[in-house]
Amino acid sequence: MKFDDKERSAAFVSALYHAILGRDPDREGLESHVERHRNGTTDEETIEAFLSSPEYCAREITKVRHLVLEREGPEGLRSLFSLDYSPPGEAGRSYRQRVLSGFLDRYCAGPVVLDVGYTGYDNPDRKAALAGAIGIDLDYPGYDGLTLPFADDSVDTVFSSHCLEHIAADHAAIQDWFRVLKVGGFIVCMVPSQALYEKRRFLPSRWNADHKRMYTPSSFLEAFETALQVNTYRVRHLCENDTGFNYALGPENHSDGAYEIELVIEKIVPPSWSFC
C-alpha cells in the first residue's frame, strides 16, 4: 500500500538516521528511503535496512573495539595496525607506541581516515601516516588547502600530524575537518610543542620558517575551542608526547625524540539545550 503522508515517511526515516547512524540524513539517502517507504516498505523492513547497512556495521565494530580496549587494554585486542608499517617523518616517531598502546585502534580504526598534510613529511614515496588512510595535500583533486572535497558527516577520522602550524587560517581548517566528520568520529591532531621543539618564546621558529604559530597544550586546545561550537565535541585526549626526548639539548640544538602535543576530539550529537 502506498503511503500518502510523505512528511510522516520523511520524519520516520530522519529519526532512523539519528537513532541508528547518529547523524543527519544525506539528501540522496533520505529521498531513497522515503520513496521505498511510501511505496510499501514497512517500518520494520526500513529499520532492518539501516541495521544491516555497511555504515552501521562499521560503527558497531568500532564501538566493540573501544569497549574491549577499555575493559581489557590493548593486550586483549589484536590491533588493526601492523608494526611492520613505517610511516614517514614525524608520524613515524611514535607509531609503534601508538599501536601497542591501542591509541590507533581507539581513534583511527574506522573505514574512512584522512591524513591531512601528509606530503609535508620527508616523504618521497608519498606514504600516508596510517596504512589505508587517504592522503590529502594541495595536489589532491578538489582540495584548495582549506575545504576538503568530502561530504558532511562522511569521514571517521581526520588525522593530521605537524600540519596545523603551517596553516594560516587554522580555525577555518579545524571547522572544515569537523564538518566532514561523522558523529562519533575523531580529529587526531599533533603539532610541535613550543617547550619541546621551538624552545623559544616568540616566532620565527629557529627550525622551520613556515611555522605560523607556536603551541602550548593550552593554546592548542584553545584553537579548537575557538573554532568549534560548545557541546558539539568532547576532548578525549590531550598529551605532551616527549617519548625519547633528549632534555640535554638546549635551544641552540634541534630536538631529538618526540616533541609534540597530541589532541583528540570526538564529534557528538549536541544537546537540545544551550548555554544560559
FENBELFEN-V309224 format. One line per field, one symbol per residue. ss: DSSP state (~ for helix, > for strand, _ for the rest). Layout:
# FENBELFEN-V309224
ss=???
This chain:
# FENBELFEN-V309224
ss=_____~~~~~~~~~~~~~~~~_____~~~~~~~~~~~~____~~~~~~~~~__~~~~~~~~~~~~~~~~~~~_~~~____________~~~~__~~~~~~~_~~~~~_____>>>>_~~~_____________>>>__________________>>>>>>>__~~~___~~~~~~~~~~~>>>>>>>>>>>>>~~~~~________________>_~~~~~~~~~~~_____>>>>>>>>>__________________>>>>>>>>_________
